[in-house]
């Protein structure tokens, strides 16, 4: 159905899309079948191919199964962008389990509330966050704690009666030499992710996302941008995967398109030069980021920024409005326009994007994506639809 906004779509974007009826983890298995030797992720200068990634996913799925995880069970993730997140995410989905995606900043009563709301009996987190977890663990149903060990802090945890002993992710993975694909019957309508909101207006709440929801969102964004034939290109994965923006724009689109994820746990704005060195080294074609980071990047000298941003085909800003100054600065340096996107956890990420590659005026959230309905309602009641031009 034609609308006032579909008439403004780029030529390569259809008004409606036929979505594959597949579970989310098919993105991985399809890419492994087509490009097993492509680099899936780079972390601390260590590369992992898609074949190796899938092997680790299957091995960790067997670990979880041996821990009693069954289809429909909820696994809480409190993780930064890392191979542990990627492996555990797809392992959980292959088993038919549900990922409860939690911010790494969550603690105390909020953590208790989210773990109990999710019904999580398993949690995967960093040893850096273990102390916060064990302070409240007896108030939850968590029976299995798996830690990504960074500093060996699992050895310093003091356990009280009834507390589960922490288990180390890499040790569990190493205990399984090989494993085949899990045998589960997963429907597109099954829940894949409980995406917890930021809690900025109260206790974080779970947006329930099915496999079909997430697959549709990824396909919408892929179709909107329409880039083809770029092979095993790199994507800067700095937006946290525990945020729906990072999960979709960095993790899932990369796996769907057989891109190489450059995994970054975090970047301090005071250490922006480290990020710029990575941009120069890996020459990514895509970099989703927030406006504050784009402002810091574009404050660097012209010649340096031109070299480090030269390969970018898709520079996306989301999470907050982008200033006109930052937008125009990017155009002046690269000759390309930035994309802005608007979305929400409940919609599996983006609902609106500025047209690619032509862009839109700075501050615009763009157009509704194909098959998205949008209305402008009055601010007073939220019940009356506003007229065009009002």
C-alpha positions as CSV (number, residue, x, y, z in Angstrom):
1,X,0.0,0.0,0.0
2,X,1.4,3.4,-1.1
3,X,1.7,6.0,1.6
4,X,3.0,9.6,1.8
5,X,6.4,8.2,2.9
6,X,6.8,5.2,0.6
7,X,6.7,7.7,-2.3
8,X,10.0,9.1,-0.9
9,X,11.8,5.7,-0.8
10,X,15.1,5.3,-2.6
11,X,14.7,3.4,-5.9
12,X,16.1,0.1,-4.5
13,X,13.7,0.0,-1.6
14,X,10.3,-1.8,-2.1
15,X,7.1,-0.8,-0.3
16,X,6.8,-4.2,1.2
17,X,9.2,-7.1,1.8
18,X,8.8,-10.9,1.9
19,X,10.4,-12.0,5.1
20,X,12.1,-15.4,5.5
21,X,10.3,-17.6,8.1
22,X,13.5,-18.7,9.9
23,X,14.9,-18.5,13.5
24,X,17.6,-15.9,14.2
25,X,20.5,-18.4,14.3
26,X,19.9,-19.3,10.7
27,X,21.8,-16.1,9.9
28,X,24.9,-17.9,11.3
29,X,24.4,-21.3,9.8
30,X,23.6,-19.9,6.4
31,X,26.8,-17.8,6.4
32,X,28.9,-20.7,7.6
33,X,27.6,-22.8,4.7
34,X,28.4,-20.0,2.2
35,X,31.6,-18.5,3.7
36,X,33.2,-20.8,6.3
37,X,36.6,-19.2,6.0
38,X,35.5,-15.5,6.3
39,X,36.6,-13.8,9.4
40,X,33.6,-13.5,11.7
41,X,35.1,-11.5,14.5
42,X,38.3,-9.8,15.6
43,X,38.9,-9.2,19.3
44,X,42.3,-8.1,20.7
45,X,43.8,-8.7,17.3
46,X,42.7,-12.4,17.4
47,X,40.6,-13.5,14.4
48,X,37.9,-16.1,14.5
49,X,36.4,-17.5,11.2
50,X,32.7,-18.2,10.8
51,X,33.4,-22.0,10.8
52,X,35.3,-21.7,14.0
53,X,32.6,-19.5,15.5
54,X,29.9,-22.0,14.7
55,X,31.9,-24.9,16.1
56,X,32.3,-23.0,19.4
57,X,28.6,-22.1,19.4
58,X,27.7,-25.8,19.1
59,X,30.1,-26.8,21.8
60,X,28.8,-24.2,24.2
61,X,25.2,-25.2,23.3
62,X,26.1,-28.7,24.5
63,X,27.6,-27.1,27.7
64,X,24.3,-25.3,28.4
65,X,22.3,-28.5,27.6
66,X,24.5,-30.4,30.1
67,X,23.7,-27.7,32.7
68,X,20.0,-28.4,32.2
69,X,19.1,-25.6,29.9
70,X,16.0,-26.6,27.8
71,X,13.9,-24.9,25.1
72,X,12.1,-21.9,26.5
73,X,14.5,-21.4,29.5
74,X,15.8,-17.9,30.1
75,X,19.5,-17.1,30.3
76,X,20.5,-13.7,31.6
77,X,23.4,-11.9,29.8
78,X,25.3,-9.2,31.6
79,X,28.2,-8.9,29.1
80,X,30.2,-6.4,27.0
81,X,30.9,-6.9,23.3
82,X,33.2,-9.9,23.2
83,X,33.5,-13.4,21.7
84,X,31.8,-14.8,24.8
85,X,28.7,-12.8,24.1
86,X,28.6,-13.8,20.4
87,X,29.2,-17.5,21.2
88,X,26.7,-17.7,24.1
89,X,24.0,-15.7,22.2
90,X,23.8,-18.1,19.3
91,X,24.3,-21.1,21.5
92,X,21.3,-20.1,23.6
93,X,19.1,-19.5,20.5
94,X,20.1,-22.8,18.9
95,X,18.8,-24.5,22.0
96,X,15.6,-22.6,21.8
97,X,16.5,-20.8,25.0
98,X,15.6,-17.1,25.5
99,X,18.4,-14.4,26.0
100,X,17.5,-11.9,28.7
101,X,19.6,-8.9,27.6
102,X,20.7,-6.8,30.6
103,X,22.8,-3.7,30.8
104,X,26.3,-4.1,32.3
105,X,25.5,-1.2,34.6
106,X,22.6,-3.0,36.3
107,X,22.9,-3.9,40.0
108,X,21.1,-4.1,43.3
109,X,17.3,-4.2,43.4
110,X,17.1,-3.6,39.6
111,X,19.2,-6.7,39.0
112,X,17.0,-8.7,41.4
113,X,13.9,-7.4,39.7
114,X,15.1,-8.2,36.2
115,X,16.4,-11.7,37.0
116,X,13.2,-12.6,38.7
117,X,11.1,-11.1,36.0
118,X,12.9,-13.1,33.4
119,X,12.8,-16.3,35.5
120,X,16.5,-16.8,34.8
121,X,18.2,-19.8,36.3
122,X,21.5,-19.2,34.4
123,X,23.5,-16.0,34.1
124,X,26.5,-15.3,32.0
125,X,28.6,-12.3,33.0
126,X,32.1,-10.9,33.5
127,X,34.1,-11.6,36.6
128,X,34.3,-7.8,37.0
129,X,30.5,-7.8,37.7
130,X,30.4,-10.9,39.9
131,X,30.6,-9.1,43.2
132,X,27.5,-7.2,42.4
133,X,25.8,-10.4,41.4
134,X,26.7,-12.4,44.5
135,X,25.4,-9.7,46.8
136,X,21.9,-10.4,45.6
137,X,22.0,-13.9,44.1
138,X,20.1,-15.5,47.1
139,X,17.2,-13.3,46.2
140,X,16.9,-14.8,42.8
141,X,16.3,-18.3,41.2
142,X,19.8,-18.3,39.6
143,X,21.5,-21.7,40.0
144,X,24.3,-21.5,37.4
145,X,26.8,-18.7,37.2
146,X,29.2,-18.6,34.2
147,X,31.9,-16.0,34.1
148,X,34.0,-14.5,31.4
149,X,37.1,-14.3,33.4
150,X,39.2,-11.2,32.7
151,X,41.2,-10.9,35.9
152,X,40.6,-14.2,37.6
153,X,38.3,-12.6,40.1
154,X,36.2,-15.8,40.4
155,X,38.9,-17.1,42.8
156,X,38.2,-14.2,45.2
157,X,34.4,-14.7,45.5
158,X,33.3,-15.6,49.0
159,X,30.4,-18.0,48.8
160,X,27.7,-18.2,51.5
161,X,25.6,-21.3,52.0
162,X,23.4,-22.1,49.0
163,X,25.3,-19.9,46.6
164,X,26.3,-21.5,43.3
165,X,30.0,-21.7,42.6
166,X,31.1,-19.6,39.6
167,X,32.2,-21.5,36.5
168,X,34.6,-20.1,33.9
169,X,33.3,-19.8,30.3
170,X,36.6,-20.7,28.6
171,X,37.1,-23.8,30.8
172,X,33.6,-25.0,30.1
173,X,34.1,-24.5,26.4
174,X,37.4,-26.3,26.4
175,X,35.8,-29.3,28.2
176,X,33.8,-30.1,25.0
177,X,36.0,-31.2,22.1
178,X,33.3,-31.2,19.4
179,X,29.5,-31.1,19.1
180,X,27.0,-31.2,16.3
181,X,24.1,-28.8,15.6
182,X,21.5,-28.9,18.5
183,X,18.3,-30.8,17.6
184,X,15.5,-28.4,18.4
185,X,12.3,-27.4,16.6
186,X,12.2,-23.6,16.8
187,X,9.3,-21.6,15.3
188,X,9.6,-18.0,14.1
189,X,6.9,-17.1,16.7
190,X,9.0,-18.4,19.6
191,X,10.5,-15.8,21.9
192,X,14.2,-15.2,21.2
193,X,15.1,-12.2,23.4
194,X,13.8,-10.4,26.5
195,X,15.3,-7.0,25.7
196,X,15.3,-5.0,28.9
197,X,14.9,-1.2,28.6
198,X,17.3,1.3,30.1
199,X,15.1,2.0,33.2
200,X,15.3,5.7,32.7
201,X,11.7,6.1,33.7
202,X,11.6,3.4,36.3
203,X,12.5,-0.3,36.8
204,X,13.7,-1.8,33.5
205,X,11.0,-3.7,31.6
206,X,11.3,-6.5,29.2
207,X,10.4,-6.1,25.5
208,X,9.4,-9.6,24.3
209,X,11.1,-10.2,20.9
210,X,10.3,-13.3,18.8
211,X,12.6,-14.8,16.2
212,X,10.3,-13.4,13.6
213,X,10.4,-9.9,15.1
214,X,14.2,-9.8,15.0
215,X,14.6,-11.4,11.6
216,X,12.1,-8.9,10.1
217,X,14.0,-5.9,11.7
218,X,17.3,-7.1,10.3
219,X,15.9,-7.7,6.8
220,X,14.3,-4.3,6.8
221,X,17.6,-2.5,7.6
222,X,19.5,-4.7,5.1
223,X,17.0,-3.9,2.4
224,X,16.9,-0.2,3.2
225,X,20.7,0.2,2.8
226,X,21.0,-2.2,-0.1
227,X,24.7,-2.6,-0.2
228,X,25.9,-5.7,-2.2
229,X,29.2,-7.3,-3.2
230,X,31.4,-6.0,-0.4
231,X,32.5,-9.5,0.8
232,X,34.1,-9.9,4.2
233,X,34.1,-6.2,5.0
234,X,34.5,-4.9,8.6
235,X,31.9,-3.4,10.9
236,X,32.9,-1.5,14.0
237,X,31.0,-3.1,16.9
238,X,31.2,-0.5,19.7
239,X,27.4,0.0,20.4
240,X,26.7,-2.6,23.1
241,X,25.1,-5.8,22.0
242,X,23.0,-5.7,25.2
243,X,21.3,-2.7,23.6
244,X,18.8,-3.4,20.8
245,X,20.6,-1.0,18.4
246,X,23.9,-2.8,18.8
247,X,22.3,-6.3,18.7
248,X,20.7,-5.5,15.3
249,X,23.0,-3.0,13.6
250,X,26.3,-4.6,14.7
251,X,25.9,-8.2,15.6
252,X,23.0,-9.6,13.5
253,X,23.5,-7.6,10.3
254,X,27.2,-8.5,10.3
255,X,26.4,-12.2,10.7
256,X,23.6,-12.0,8.1
257,X,25.9,-10.3,5.6
258,X,29.1,-12.3,6.4
259,X,30.9,-9.2,7.6
260,X,33.8,-9.1,10.0
261,X,32.9,-7.8,13.5
262,X,35.6,-5.6,15.1
263,X,34.5,-6.2,18.7
264,X,35.1,-3.3,21.1
265,X,34.0,-3.7,24.8
266,X,34.1,0.0,25.3
267,X,35.9,3.2,24.2
268,X,36.6,6.1,26.5
269,X,36.0,9.4,24.8
270,X,39.2,10.5,26.3
271,X,41.0,7.8,24.3
272,X,39.5,8.5,20.9
273,X,42.9,8.1,19.2
274,X,42.8,4.3,20.0
275,X,39.5,4.1,18.1
276,X,40.9,6.1,15.2
277,X,43.8,3.7,14.9
278,X,41.4,0.8,14.7
279,X,39.4,2.6,12.0
280,X,42.6,3.1,10.0
281,X,43.7,-0.5,10.4
282,X,40.5,-2.2,9.6
283,X,38.8,0.3,7.2
284,X,35.2,-0.7,8.1
285,X,32.4,-0.1,5.7
286,X,29.9,0.4,8.5
287,X,30.1,2.1,11.9
288,X,26.9,2.6,14.0
289,X,27.6,5.1,16.8
290,X,25.9,7.6,19.1
291,X,26.1,11.4,18.5
292,X,28.6,12.1,21.3
293,X,31.1,9.7,19.8
294,X,30.7,11.1,16.3
295,X,31.3,14.6,17.7
296,X,34.6,13.4,19.3
297,X,35.7,11.6,16.1
298,X,34.9,14.6,13.9
299,X,36.8,17.0,16.1
300,X,40.1,15.5,14.9
301,X,42.3,17.2,12.2
302,X,40.9,17.0,8.7
303,X,43.5,15.0,7.0
304,X,43.6,12.3,9.7
305,X,39.9,12.0,9.8
306,X,39.6,11.7,6.0
307,X,42.0,8.7,6.0
308,X,40.4,7.0,8.9
309,X,36.8,7.5,7.7
310,X,37.6,7.0,4.0
311,X,36.2,3.5,3.6
312,X,32.9,4.0,5.5
313,X,29.9,3.4,3.3
314,X,27.4,3.5,6.1
315,X,27.9,5.9,9.0
316,X,24.9,5.6,11.3
317,X,23.9,7.7,14.3
318,X,21.2,6.8,16.7
319,X,20.2,7.0,20.4
320,X,19.8,10.8,20.3
321,X,19.5,13.7,17.8
322,X,22.6,14.5,15.7
323,X,23.6,18.1,15.6
324,X,23.7,19.9,12.2
325,X,27.3,20.8,12.8
326,X,28.4,17.2,13.2
327,X,26.4,16.1,10.2
328,X,27.9,18.8,7.9
329,X,31.4,18.2,9.2
330,X,31.1,14.5,8.2
331,X,29.8,15.5,4.7
332,X,32.7,18.0,4.3
333,X,35.3,15.3,5.2
334,X,33.9,12.3,3.3
335,X,31.5,13.6,0.6
336,X,28.8,11.3,2.0
337,X,25.8,11.9,4.3
338,X,25.3,10.3,7.6
339,X,22.3,8.1,8.3
340,X,20.1,8.7,11.3
341,X,17.8,6.1,12.8
342,X,15.0,6.0,15.3
343,X,13.8,2.9,17.0
344,X,12.8,1.3,20.3
345,X,13.4,-1.9,22.1
346,X,9.8,-3.0,21.6
347,X,10.3,-2.8,17.8
348,X,13.5,-5.0,17.7
349,X,15.4,-1.8,16.8
350,X,14.9,0.7,14.0
351,X,11.5,1.8,12.8
352,X,12.7,4.8,10.9
353,X,15.9,5.6,8.9
354,X,17.0,8.5,6.7
355,X,17.2,7.4,3.0
356,X,20.4,5.7,1.9
357,X,22.6,7.0,0.4
358,X,21.0,10.5,-0.1
359,X,20.4,11.1,3.6
360,X,18.1,13.8,5.0
361,X,18.5,17.1,6.9
362,X,20.3,16.8,10.2
363,X,17.9,16.0,13.0
364,X,15.4,14.1,10.9
365,X,14.6,10.5,12.0
366,X,13.9,9.7,8.4
367,X,11.1,7.6,7.0
368,X,9.2,4.6,8.3
369,X,10.8,1.4,7.1
370,X,8.9,-0.9,4.7
371,X,5.8,-2.5,6.3
372,X,6.0,0.0,9.2
373,X,2.9,1.9,10.2
374,X,3.4,5.4,11.7
375,X,1.0,8.0,13.0
376,X,1.5,11.4,14.6
377,X,-0.8,11.7,17.6
378,X,-1.7,14.7,19.7
379,X,0.5,15.4,22.8
380,X,-2.3,16.1,25.2
381,X,-4.2,12.8,25.1
382,X,-2.3,10.6,22.7
383,X,-5.6,9.5,21.2
384,X,-6.2,11.9,18.4
385,X,-4.4,11.5,15.1
386,X,-3.0,14.8,13.8
387,X,-3.8,16.1,10.3
388,X,-1.1,16.4,7.7
389,X,0.7,19.7,8.1
390,X,-0.7,20.3,11.6
